[in-house]
Amino acid sequence: MSSLNADCKAQLLHVRKQIDDILTQRAVSDIYFQRFKLFKWGNRAGKLLANLVRPPRKRQVVTTIKDPKGREYTEETQIMQQFVNFYSSLYKAKEFDLEACERFFQTMQLPQPTEDQLLVLNAPISGEEIKKGIKSLKLTKAPGPDGFGPEYYRILVDLIVEPLGAWFNGIAEEGLGIQRNMAHVVLLPKPGKDVTQVQDVTLEVTHLLQWLENVELRLSFSKPAWGQPESTKEKLSLHLELWKEMECKQHVYNSARDRLQRLLASCPLSRGSITEHSLHVLEQKWESVYTKVQDRKECLTEGLTVTTEFHSSVQELLKWISRTEDALLTLSAPSLVLETVINQIQEHKVLLTEVNSRREKLASLERSAYRLKDYSSKQDCAVIQNLVLTAQERLSKVQQRTVERARVLEETRKRAKQFSESQRLLLDWIEEVGLTVEKHVDSSQSQEDIKHQLADHKEFQKVLRSKWPVYEATLRNGRSLREKAQLSEDVQKLDELLGELKEKWDLVCWKSTERQHKLEELLLFSGKFTDALQALMDWLYWAEPQLSEDVPIRGDKDLVSDLMDNHKVFQKELGKRASCVKTLKRSMRDLTRGSISADSQWLQKQMEELNHRWEVVCKLSVGKQARLEASLQQAEEFHSLVRSFLEHLSEAERTLKYGVIPEEEETLQECQKQQQELMSVLQCQKLALDCIRSLGEEILSCCHPKSIITIKSWLNITKSRYQEVLNWAEQQGERIQAQNVSLATEREEIARLIDWITAAEESLSLRDQDPLPQEMELLEDLISQHTVFLDELDKKQPEVEKVTKNCKRKLGTELRTPTSCRSSYKSQSSAKSSQTTPAISLMNLEPQTPLIAQLLNRWQQLWFLALDRQCQLQTAQQRLQELQDFAHFDFGVWRKRYMKWISRMKSRILDIFRSIDRDQDGRISQQEFIESVLSSKFPTNSLEMNAVASIFDFNGDGFIDYYEFVSALHPSRDTLRKSLDADQIQDEVNRQVAQCSCTKRFQVEQISANRYRFGESQQLRMVRILRSTLMVRVGGGWIALDEFLVKNDPCRVKGRTNLKINEKYLSPESFARTTLRGAGNQPKVMPPSRSSSSLSLYSSASAPSSPLPMKPVLRRTRSGDRCSRSRYSLTSDTGEVKLTVPDTGGTKATSENAEDPPT
């Protein structure tokens, strides 16, 4: 039998374990279902909102009433008058006869149990009764808390009768335990079902749902980031692992889904079963997570592509920008040769096109960066933004430099084109006229033809002379370009172009002279001696004025060089004319040989004149050559003097412009020495300026008109530059001298201030030696004396600041006054506070001289001594004031101030306590409490806090717990008095409800502590004593109980409703029966005994319509002890409050709660 019982018990335990496992899985499934329901219906309105918006039930209104005589009244005023009459007659009736009521109850025949029945009821439960009860159980009854159904009890009835009997009898004697009142969730097994199959599927579904939940959490916590390619690639690889795991779970999901579908198909389950719900949740969760994983995979793949492309493009762009910057740095200077500069412009256009294309690429990168920012973290966004900004800035600089170079190249091209075109036009013209000059002179021509050719040649020479200014301007432009050329190839090319132009010009001039000479010789040889002689004389007459000494030939270097070249050409032509002169002389001798005619004499005179003019011209040519050489030497000397002078002035200007007047004395002396040397150099340059001016004036005395402006401009430039540099040097000398005077004055002022500081320190030290008095008047005298001393310090403050105004300010933290000084300092008046503020601006300076450093140190030391003295005086004054105030200290006043301060801080007492209780152990030490309050902005002192801490610590253990903290701040809020407050509330509610005079008493039902149900409404309302008045919670506020009853009790309406009935139409007996019947039907309503007992304190005539103000039961003395008021007493053994009515017969005293702010 024992083995059978053991096997049955083991089998029962095994089944019980299976049931528990299934129950656990079901609970997990229910949790997931609740989450799903919360997710689906979280933002929708529920039943609570529907009940709130449901229109309230209409109140019952009396529309008609009959009096005892049968007359009906329908008007509101008449109905109200009937109610008034009824209740007036009711209250005037005699008191109820309670003995008659008791006799009435005795007359009633109520059933009572017999003695045999009582014995049976009181006897212990027997085993037969238990067996009978088990046999009477229905087989369909649900299992109890143990999980076993009626079948198990019937099978094992013999084994469980004895323990069940003992357990039932124990409950009858000791009562039901707390554990038996707990809720139990029991799975109802169905016969014929495979429990293991359901369990396997449930576990599999549960594990899969948990895994999906974890994956969803991982996806929600890890957001896709597209910052760096490496991090994005790493996240993609991790997500690919999750994707592979998801694919591996695919067959698990398919298997579980198929099994659930087969299970649903095999069992005719009702719609909405747990299995169907599990299948729906699984499919929905799998679809959601699968979609999220796939979307995350696509997002990360796209992010990797975008980030890789973005960073590679940015790096490529930055590398191109670096190469372009290096190329721009290594580019050759703009060429002054037209062909070369055109090639440079073409190459630069290619670069500009590439820069524009890079700008478009940068715009696309900006769009990619804007997209990346939506999926990147703050750090990655900063990196992306920096890359884009760097690329923008560098590309903008490259573009700016390329545009600037394009502008410079264009300007250079215009200048080179101007020179090249003028040079090409001259060369073309020279080649064109060269054919005319090179025409062969035929000696067989007639005299007329020769004279005609000679006239045409003279016209050509006029045209050639007219081209001379163009030629000269072209040469000047070429020379200017050559001087500004930065490339050796340009210099060589320009030299070739200028040489070619000069060579061809000289060649055409020589050919013109040679042709004229040949024409004159032919004219002479043809017998036209007179014409040849006249042509030669005309040339000599033309050349003589140009060679005159009165013609100015001085000027700048370039002009004199051009004049020298022109004179060399003239000398060549003069040499060629010498042969013509010899021919004329020989012809003259042949014609006048042996002839003495008048013509021969005239020809002889002409020849003499020709010889004289020729000799004069030759002498003038030699003299002009000498004068030109002297002028060239003079021009070169002037040019070198001007250049050297301007270079020296530029060096001096650079020294003056970037030189700063130092503030240190040694450096200032060195600077003064350098300035003196500079003045001596400028004196030497004054001599050079005089030489330049004298040389320039000498050149201007015989200067060529084309060079007058140039020479005068150089003279003006040298003079203005020298005057400008001299003025700067003189100003610097004045500043140095002023700085020397300032330093001397500053040394004297610092010495005077140091002497004054020394005297002040001695005065403070003498005062500190005397002990501080213990009388307030003497201490105030010392404070006033120290205030005068601080006023003197404030007056000296500007002087010290003026001396140290040139000191640099440190970057470190500023020095500040001590906290104690500042805290005590704030308690003083604003006038004193403004006087005693230290010179913070002097606390972080870097002195530049040892003397200033000594002054600053002494000044700061003096300030600290003065502040220390001030702190001592204020501390002593504050101590005396605290002692005087503490003599009249009242904890009640302090508590009210502290509660008002907490209220202004918008805090709760619990928050204050938790802020002090750092370790959160529920108690704080007295020292922690004192330091916390003193460190806050609450106005108090250490003496008060010591007394307050001792009051807070009721038990004197050195610690203050939360109960002591709240009890000290709220004397009336005591946990020992909660029951007293509840009794007072209940008594007052009974008293107020007892005043109801309706035929059907206004129902008031107490549900729990301070929770009541009024009338027919099912809503619970909170009732509490608030600020000495019994209040009812209505909506979001509080109203007094009497006002609430006036609004809700029909008999208390004062002219607002039509519910008052004349009491004379209702008999007192009927009213009593109605009252008793209502009391019998409402067991939870306040008992009549309680109402009558509360009514015994008040007469019906003098019953107040509203609750009287109630005083607090307990108050706290200065020492923190609780004591009772004199108007009532507290009995500690019963826990009830006994109200004592004064003998004067005044208003009745009731208890109330004190002021009750939130804790």
PAMARDO-898242 format. One record per residue (C-alpha): x, y, z; residue in one letter. Coordinates in steps of 0.2 Angstrom, whole numbers, plus 5000, padded with zeros to 4 digits. Example, Ala and Ser with C-alpha at 12.3 -4.5 7.8 and 13.67 -1.06 7.14 Angstrom:
# residues 2
506249785039A/506849955036S/
//
This chain:
# residues 1159
500050005000M/501450125004S/502350084987S/500650124979L/500550284988N/502350334984A/502050294965D/500450394965C/501350534974K/502750534961A/501550534947Q/500650674954L/502150774957L/502750744939H/501050794932V/501150944944R/502850994937K/502150984919Q/500751094924I/501851224931D/502951224916D/501451244905I/500851384916L/502551474915T/502551464896Q/500751534896R/501251674908A/502751724896V/501551714882S/500251824891D/501651954895I/502051964876Y/500251984872F/500152124885Q/501652204877R/500852184860F/499152254867K/500052404875L/500952434858F/499352424848K/498152514860W/499352624870G/498852794862N/496952754860R/495552794872A/495052654884G/493552624895K/494052754908L/493952894895L/492352824889A/491552824906N/492153004909L/491453074893V/489752974897R/488453104901P/488053094920P/486353024926R/485053154928K/484653194946R/482953154953Q/481853304954V/480253314963V/479053384950T/477453364960T/476953334978I/475353304988K/474953365006D/473953265019P/472353335012K/472753274995G/473053434986R/474453434973E/475853564971Y/476853584955T/477653754957E/479453754964E/479153884977T/477553784984Q/478553624984I/479953704993M/478753775006Q/477953605008Q/479653535012F/480053675025V/478353635033N/478753455034F/480453465042Y/479853605054S/478553495061S/479753345061L/481053445072Y/479653505083K/479153325087A/479553245103K/481053135106E/481052945100F/480652815113D/482052695112L/481252575124E/479752565113A/480852525099C/481752385109E/480052315114R/479552315096F/481052205091F/480652085105Q/478952055099T/479652005082M/479751815079Q/481551785073L/482151605069P/483551545081Q/484651385081P/484251245093T/485551175105E/485751025094D/486151125079Q/487351235089L/488251075095L/488451015077V/489051185071L/490351195085N/490951015083A/492650985073P/492550925055I/492550745053S/493250625040G/491550575034E/491050755031E/492550775020I/492250615010K/490450675008K/491050845002G/492350764990I/491050644983K/489850794980S/491150884969L/490750894951K/492050824939L/492050984929T/492551094944K/494151194941A/495651144951P/496051234967G/497751324972P/498651154973D/498251124954G/497350954957F/495550924950G/494150824958P/494750664949E/496350664959Y/495350694976Y/494150554972R/495550434968I/496650484983L/495150514995V/495850395008D/497550475008L/497050655010I/495550645022V/496650655038E/497750795032P/496250895025L/495350875042G/496750935052A/496951085040W/495151135041F/495051115060N/496551225061G/495751355050I/494251355061A/495251385077E/496651495071E/495851575056G/496351585037L/498151625035G/498851775025I/499551655012Q/497851585008R/497151755003N/498451764989M/497951744971A/498351584962H/498451554943V/498051374939V/498151294922L/496651194917L/497151034909P/495950954896K/495850764896P/496450674880G/497650814875K/499550784873D/500350904886V/502150864880T/501750914862Q/500951084868V/502451114880Q/503751084866D/502951194854V/502651324867T/504451324873L/505051334855E/503951484851V/504451564868T/506251544864H/506051604846L/505051754852L/506351794865Q/507651784852W/506651904841L/506352024855E/508252024859N/508652054840V/507352194840E/508152274855L/509852264847R/509152344832L/508352484842S/509852524852F/511152514838S/510652644825K/511452634808P/512952754807A/513752804791W/515252904799G/516852824794Q/517052684781P/518052574793E/516652584806S/515252564794T/516152414786K/516352334804E/514552364808K/513952294791L/515052134795S/514252124812L/512552144804H/512852014791L/513251894805E/511551934812L/510851914795W/511551744794K/510951694811E/509251754805M/509351644790E/509751504801C/508251534812K/507151534796Q/506951344797H/506551354816V/505251484812Y/504451384798N/504451224809S/503651314824A/502351394812R/501951234803D/501751144820R/500551274827L/499551274811Q/499451084811R/498951094830L/497551224826L/496951114811A/496950954822S/495951034837C/494351124835P/494851264846L/493751424848S/494251574838R/495451684848G/496251544858S/497951554865I/498751444852T/498051554838E/498551704847H/500351634849S/500451594830L/499851774826H/501051854837V/502451744831L/502051784813E/501951964816Q/503551974826K/504551874813W/503851984799E/504252144808S/506052094814V/506452014797Y/505952174788T/506952274801K/508452164798V/508352174780Q/508152364780D/509552384791R/510652274779K/510152384764E/510452544774C/512152484780L/512652424762T/512052594755E/512952684769G/514652594766L/514452634747T/514052814751V/515452844764T/516752754754T/516352854739E/516253014749F/517952994758H/518852934743S/518153084733S/518653204747V/520353134748Q/520553134729E/519953314729L/521153364743L/522653284734K/522153374718W/522053534728I/523753504735S/524553464718R/523753614711T/524353724725E/526153664722D/525953684704A/525353864707L/526853894718L/528053824705T/527253914690L/528354034680S/528054224681A/526954294668P/528054324652S/528154484643L/528354404626V/526754394617L/526954224611E/527454154627T/526054244637V/524754184625I/525354004628N/525354034647Q/523554094645I/522953944635Q/523753834648E/522953934662H/521253914654K/521353724655V/521753744674L/520253864676L/519153734667T/519753594679E/519453704694V/517653734689N/517453554687S/518153524704R/516953654711R/515453554703E/516153394711K/516353484728L/514453534726A/514053344724S/515153304739L/514153434750E/512553344745R/513253184750S/513853254766A/512153324770Y/511453154767R/512853074778L/512453184793K/510653114795D/511452934799Y/513052994808S/513453024826S/514053194832K/515853154831Q/515753084813D/514653234808C/516053354815A/517353254805V/516253264789I/515953444791Q/517753484794N/518253384778L/516953484768V/517453644775L/519253614772T/518953564754A/517853714752Q/519153834760E/520653764750R/519753754734L/519153934736S/520953984739K/521453894723V/520053974713Q/520554144720Q/522354114715R/521954054698T/520754204695V/522154324701E/523454244689R/522154254675A/521954434678R/523854464679V/524154364663L/522854464654E/523654624659E/525354564654T/524654504638R/523954684634K/525654764638R/526554634628A/525354654613K/525554844613Q/527454834612F/527354684599S/526054774588E/527054934588S/528654844585Q/527954744571R/527154894563L/528754984563L/529654834556L/528354814542D/528455004538W/530354994537I/530354834526E/529054934515E/530055084513V/531754984512G/531254944494L/531155124490T/532755174498V/533655024490E/533155074472K/534655084461H/535255264456V/535555264437D/536955384432S/536255394414S/534755494420Q/534455664415S/534755814427Q/532855834429E/532555654434D/533955664447I/533255824454K/531555744455H/532155594464Q/533155704476L/531555804480A/530655634482D/531955574494H/531855734504K/530055704506E/530455524512F/531655594525Q/530255704532K/529155554533V/530655454542L/530855604554R/528955594558S/529155414562K/530555454575W/529355484590P/528455314587V/530155234586Y/530755314602E/529055274611A/529255094606T/531055084612L/530555154629R/529055034630N/530254884626G/531554944638R/530254964652S/529654784649L/531454724649R/531754804666E/530154724673K/530554554665A/530754414678Q/531254274666L/532954264658S/532154204642E/531054364641D/532554474644V/533454384629Q/531954394618K/531654574622L/533454614618D/533254524602E/531754624597L/532454784602L/534054754593G/533154704578E/532154864578L/533654974581K/534654874568E/533354894554K/532955074559W/534855114558D/534955024542L/533555124534V/534255284540C/535955244533W/535255184517K/534255354516S/535855454519T/536755344506E/535455374493R/535455554496Q/537355564494H/537255464478K/535955574471L/536855734476E/538455664468E/537555624452L/536755794452L/538555864454L/539255744441F/537855794429S/538455974429G/537256034442K/538556104453F/537556244459T/536156124464D/537256004473A/538156144482L/536456214487Q/535856044494A/537356024504L/537256204511M/535456174515D/535956014525W/537256104534L/536056244538Y/534856114545W/536156024555A/537056174563E/535556224575P/535456044581Q/537256044586L/537156214594S/537756224612E/536156314617D/535156154613V/534856064631P/535455884631I/535455844649R/534155734657G/533855554664D/534855414659K/533755344646D/533555504637L/535355544636V/535755374630S/534455404616D/535255574612L/536955484611M/536255354599D/535555484588N/537155584588H/538155434583K/536955414568V/537255604564F/539055574564Q/538955434552K/537955544540E/539255684543L/540655564538G/539755524522K/539555704518R/541355734519A/541655644502S/540355754494C/541255904501V/542855844493K/542055814477T/541255984477L/542956064481K/543755964466R/542456014454S/542556194460M/544456194456R/544056124439D/542756254435L/543656404441T/545356354434R/545956504423G/544256584424S/544056754432I/542156784428S/540856834440A/540156664441D/541756584446S/542056724459Q/540256684466W/540556494466L/542256534475Q/541356634488K/540056494490Q/541356364492M/542156464505E/540556484514E/540356294512L/542056264520N/541656374534H/539956294538R/540756124536W/542156164549E/540856244561V/539756084560V/541155974563C/541756074578K/539956074584L/539755884582S/541355854592V/540755974605G/539055894606K/539855724608Q/540855784623A/539355864630R/538355704628L/539655604636E/539655724651A/537755724652S/537755534652L/538955524666Q/537955654676Q/536355564673A/537155394678E/537755484694E/536055554698F/535255384695H/536455294707S/536255434720L/534355424720V/534355234721R/535555224735S/534655364744F/532955284743L/533655114749E/534355194764H/532755284768L/531755114766S/532855034778E/532655174791A/530755174788E/530654984791R/531555014807T/530355154813L/528755074806K/528954904815Y/529954964831G/528854974847V/529255084861I/529754964875P/529254994893E/530754914902E/532055044906E/533554944899E/532654904883T/532155094882L/533955144883Q/534455034869E/533055094859C/533555274862Q/535355234857K/534655154841Q/533655314838Q/535155424840Q/536155314828E/534655334816L/534655524817M/536555524813S/536155414798V/534755534793L/535955684795Q/537155594783C/535755564771Q/535355754772K/537055784764L/536555654751A/534955744748L/535855904746D/536955824733C/535455754724I/534555914724R/536056014718S/536455884704L/534655884699G/534556074698E/536156074688E/535355944676I/533756054675L/534756204671S/535056124654C/533855984653C/532955914638H/531155964638P/530655774638K/531555744654S/531055894665I/529555804672I/530555654676T/531955744685I/530755854695K/529755704700S/531355614707W/531855774716L/530055784724N/530055604729I/531755604737T/531355764747K/529555704753S/530255534757R/531655604767Y/530455724776Q/529255584780E/530655474788V/531355624797L/529655664805N/529455484810W/531155474818A/530755644827E/529155574833Q/529955414839Q/531255524848G/529855624857E/528955464862R/530555394869I/530855544879Q/529055554885A/529255364890Q/530855414900N/529955554909V/528555434912S/529655304920L/530455424931A/528755494937T/528155314939E/529655264950R/529355414961E/527455364962E/527855184966I/529055234980A/527755354988R/526455214987L/527655084995I/527955205009D/526055235012W/525755045011I/527155015024T/526355145036A/524655065033A/525254885037E/526054945053E/524455025058S/523454865054L/524754765064S/524554875079L/522654865079R/522754675077D/523754665093Q/522354735103D/520954605108P/519254625101L/517954695113P/516454595119Q/515254745119E/514254795103M/514554975104E/516454965105L/516454835091L/515454955080E/516655095083D/518154985078L/517054935062I/516755115058S/518655155060Q/519055005049H/517755075036T/518755235035V/520355145032F/519555045018L/518955205011D/520755265010E/521155105002L/519855134989D/520555304986K/522255234983K/521655104971Q/521555214956P/523355274959E/523955094960V/522955044944E/523655194935K/525455134939V/525154954934T/524054994919K/525354934907N/525554764915C/524954614905K/523554504912R/523854324916K/522754184908L/522554094925G/521154094937T/520854254946E/521154264964L/519654284975R/519154334992T/518954195005P/517154115007T/516954165024S/517354345020C/516154345006R/514754265016S/514854385030S/515154525018Y/513454495010K/512554525026S/513254705027Q/512454855018S/512754885000S/513755045004A/514954945015K/515054805003S/515554924989S/516955004999Q/517754835005T/517754754988T/519554704984P/520454754968A/520154594958I/520854674943S/522654684951L/522654504956M/523154424939N/524454544932L/526154504926E/527354644932P/528654704920Q/529854774932T/530454714949P/529854884957L/528054854950I/528054674956A/528554734974Q/527154864973L/525854734968L/526454604981N/526354734995R/524654804989W/523954624988Q/524654585005Q/523854745012L/522154705005W/522254535012F/522754605029L/521254735028A/520054595023L/520654485037D/520354625049R/518654655042Q/518254475043C/518754465061Q/517754615065L/516154555056Q/516354385063T/516454455080A/514954575077Q/513954425069Q/514354325084R/513754455096L/512254475086Q/511854295085E/512054285104L/510854425106Q/509654345094D/509854165102F/509254235119A/507554255111H/507554105100F/505954025096D/505853855087F/504153885081G/504654045072V/506153955065W/505053815059R/503853935050K/505254025042R/506053865036Y/504353795030M/504053955020K/505853945013W/505453765007I/503853824999S/504753964990R/506053834984M/504553734976K/505253574985S/504553444997R/505153395014I/505653225007L/506753304993D/507653405007I/507953255017F/508553155003R/509753294998S/510553285015I/510553095016D/511853065004R/512052875008D/510152855008Q/510152755024D/508652845031G/509452945044R/510653095045I/511853155058S/511653315067Q/513253385059Q/512653345042E/511053425045F/511853585052I/513153595038E/511753565024S/510653705031V/512053825033L/512753795016S/511053835009S/510354005007K/509153995022F/509554135034P/510154055050T/511754035060N/512653895069S/511953935086L/510153915080E/510653765070M/511453675085N/509853705095A/508753655081V/509753495078A/509453445096S/507653475094I/507553375079F/508453225087D/507053165099F/507853015105N/509553095108G/510552965098D/511453095088G/510553055072F/508953115064I/507852995054D/506453045042Y/505053025055Y/505953145067E/506253265053F/504453265047V/503753275065S/504853415070A/504353515055L/502553465056H/502053445075P/500253395071S/500853265058R/501153125070D/501052935065T/500352905083L/498853015079R/498352945063K/496952845072S/496452995082L/496253095065D/495252955058A/494152955073D/493953135072Q/493453135054I/492252995057Q/491453085071D/491253245061E/490553155046V/489353065058N/488853235065R/488553315049Q/487653165041V/486553155057A/485853325052Q/485053255037C/483153275038S/482653175022C/481353035023T/482752925016K/484352965026R/485753035014F/486952885013Q/488752895018V/489752735018E/491652725024Q/492552615012I/494352625019S/495352755029A/494852925024N/493852855009R/491952875009Y/490552854997R/489252984997F/487452954991G/487052844977E/488652884967S/489952744966Q/491352864966Q/492552864981L/493053024989R/494453065000M/494053165016V/495353245027R/495653385039I/496453525030L/496953685038R/495753665053S/494253615041T/493553445036L/493753445017M/493153335003V/494153294987R/493053354972V/493853344955G/495553434956G/495153534972G/494453524990W/492853594997I/492153595015A/491053445020L/489653555025D/489653645007E/489753474999F/488253415009L/487353565005V/487653534986K/487253344987N/486053315002D/484253364996P/483653425013C/485053555014R/484653654999V/484353835003K/483253904990G/484153824975R/483053664973T/481253604975N/481653464986L/481053535003K/479453455009I/478453515024N/478853405038E/477053415045K/476453305031Y/477553165037L/477253095055S/478753065067P/478252885068E/478352855049S/479952955049F/480752845063A/480152685054R/480852745038T/482452785047T/482652615055L/482152525039R/483452625030G/484752585043A/484352395042G/484552395024N/486252475024Q/487452385035P/488952485031K/488152655034V/488652735050M/487752655064P/486452755073P/487252735090S/488752835083R/487652965076S/486652985092S/488152995102S/488853135091S/487153215092L/487153215111S/488453355111L/487353475101Y/485553515103S/484453515087S/484153705089A/485953755091S/486753635078A/487953735067P/487753715048S/489553705045S/490953625055P/491753735068L/493653775067P/494653645075M/496253675085K/497753555084P/497853425097V/499753435100L/500953575099R/502853585101R/503753685113T/505453775111R/506353615117S/505453505104G/504353405117D/502453385113R/501153445125C/499353465124S/498253615123R/497253675138S/495553655129R/495653465128Y/496653315134S/497353165126L/497152985133T/498552885128S/497852715134D/496252715123T/496952815108G/495352925108E/495153105109V/494053175122K/493253335119L/492953445134T/491653585133V/492053745142P/490953795156D/490553965147T/489453875135G/490253945120G/490653855104T/491153675105K/492953635103A/493453505090T/495153435085S/495953475068E/497553445059N/498753585058A/499453665042E/499853515031D/501053555016P/501553415005P/502953305013T/
//
